[in-house]
Amino acid sequence: MRLGHVIGKVTLSRQDPSYRGGRFLLVRPWAPSFAQATEGRSQNQTAGPTLVVYDNLGAGLGHLIGFTEGSEASKPFAEATPVDAYNAAIADEIFHQPPQ
């Protein structure tokens, strides 16, 4: 699971029925180094390109989410569903103390 901030949403004109009840979000992933992401440097905490993540939990703009990618992203669906990233959690707070 990776962490990222929701920076927008994707609007579709047509959607496969297997996606019913959810939506797609634009997510900016956090840097692999957790310490970099928690030092309050919002501009330097991102890593890699923006992702499109399927969400059925109700995350909104600015929320911090935990998402999975790859074949694990399709596991929550009853039928085989083509999805690359899935929102698995919405984080309220993160507490981190870097190792000394």
N, C-alpha and C positions, 0 to 999 in steps of 0.2 A: 504494500500500500504506500502511496505517495501522498504528500500534502500539496494543496494549491489554493489560490484565491479565485473566486468567481469574479470575472470581469465583464461578463455579458451573457446574452442568451442567443440561441439560434432559432429563427422562425422558419418553419417548413410550410410549403403550400400543400404538400401531400405526405402522408406518413403511413408506414406499414402498421397493420393492426396489432402486431406484437409489442409495439411501443406505447400502446394506449395507457393512459394514466401517468405518463412521465413527460419529460421535455429534455432538450439538449442545452447544455451550458458551455460557455467559453471559459476555460480555466487556465490560469498562469501557474505552472508548477513551481514549488519552492526548490531552492538549491539543495543538492545532495547533502551538504554539510549543514546539519541542523543548527549549529551554533551561528552560522552566517544568517540563517533565516530568522533567528530570534533576537538579533541585536538591534532591531528597530530600523534597519536600513531597508526600507520598502523597495527602493529601486534596485538594490543589489541582491535581493533574496530569490530572484527568479532564476530558473535554469531551463534552457531549451525553449522550443516553440510552444505557442499556445495550443491547447488541446480542446477537442469537443468531447464532452463527457455526458453520458445519459444520466438523468437524475429523476428519481421518483420519490425522493425524501422531502422535497420542497426547499432546497437551498436557493438563496437569492443573491443579488449583487453584493459583493463585499464579504460574503461568508467564506470561512476557511473550511475546506472539505478534505476528506480522505478518499482517494479513488484508486481503483485497481485497473490494470491494463492487461491486454492480451486475452488468452483463452479464459482466464479467471473472470473477466468482465461479463462473459455470457452465462456464467453459472446461475445467477439469480433468476433467470427466465425459465419457464416451464418447457418451452420448445427452443430448439436451436435458433438463436437470434444473432444477426450480424452486428455486433457492437464492439468497439475497440477500447472504450473506457467507461467505467461504471462508478457512480458516486455511492460509496459504502458507508460514509459517516459525515456528519456535520459537527465540527468542533466548536465548543463554546470558548474554551480557554486552553492555552498550552503553557505548561510550566516546564522549564528546562534549565538545568544547571550544568554547564560544560564541565567535563572531567578536569581535574587539576593535575 
